[in-house]
Amino acid sequence: MKLTLTEFVSLDGVSQGPGSPDEDTSGGFTQGGWFVPHMDQFFIDEAASWLGQADALLFGRRTYEAFARDWPQITDPNDPFTSLMNSLPKYVVSQSLTSGSWHPTTVHLREHP
């Protein structure tokens, strides 16, 4: 089994809230959506290729909850991510989440240290 990490990080180390202004405002973060203006067709094709190699998706609770809220609503058959994001098995590691609503999802409860 191979585990591959995909994370969007700015050159100055920001990874919070890349997708939209209201994605993650925790800690007073006001720069949400910083990544989207820089996406182009080359990047979309490349990212779709990466996702096409996945057998499953692994999430922490916060990312899973955001994705589970949004991705089931995305049904555009021309979107290169829709089919895989909504059909691949999802695994979530969490200290508080006990079940998932975005199927198929398996939640692994992480015990408090």
N, C-alpha and C positions, 0 to 999 in steps of 0.2 A: 504494500500500500504506500502511496506517495501523498504527502500533504503539501499543498501549494497555497501560499498566502498572497492575496491581492489586497493592497491597501493604497488608498489615495492619500499622498502626503505632499504638501507644498515644499518648495526649496527651503523655507525657513521652519519646517517641522510641524506645520499645522495639518492635522488629520480630521479634526472635528468639523462636522456639518458640510461636507463637500457638495451635497446635492441641491439644497434649497435654503433660503434664508431662515426658515423656521424648523429645519431638520433637527438641530440640536443647539438650543440656546442656553444649555446649562452653564453655570459659572459666569453668566452675563455675556456669553459669546455672541458677537454681532456680525460676524463675517461669513455666515452661512451662505452656501451657494457659490463659493469661490472657485470650484472646479468646473462647473458646467459651461461657463463662457469659453473655456479653452478646449472643449471637446470638438473634434472634427471627424469626418468620415473615416479617416485612417485609424484613429483611436477606436472608434466604435467597431470597426471590422476586426481590429486586433483583440479587443476585449471580448467580442463574440467568439473569436477563435479560442481564447483562453477558457471561456465558459464551456465551449463545446468539448473540451477535454475532461471536464469534471464528471465524476460519478456520483457526487453528493456535495452538499454545502454544509459548512460548519460555522455556527454563529454563537456569539455571546448573546445574552438576553436583550440588551438594549438595541442592538442592530437587528436581531430577529424581530422584535416587536415593531420596529419601524418598517422593515421589509414586509412582514406579515400583514400590516395595515394597508400597504400600498400595492404590492405586486399582484395579489389576487384580482385587483381592479383593472390591471393592465391586461388587455385581451387582444391587442392589435396583432394580427397574424403577420404583419410586415415588420414588427419590432424583432430584431435579431436575438433578443434575450427572453422574450415572453414565454415561449414554450418550455425552455429548459428551467428558467427560474421557478415556474409554477409546477413543474413535474418532477424535478430531481428530489431525491430524499434530502431532508433537512435535519441536521443534528444541532441541538442547542445545549450548551453547558450553562447552568444557572444555579444560583443559590436560592432563588425564590420562585422561578417559573415552574409550574408543575405539569402543564400540558401546552400543546400548541394548536393553533387554529388553522394554520397554513399547511395543508396536507400535501405530501406525507411528511410529518414531523415527529421526531423522537427527542424527548427532553431527558437529559442526564442531570440529575440533581447533584450539585457539587456541595459537599458538606462544608460547613464553616470550619476554618482552621482552628 
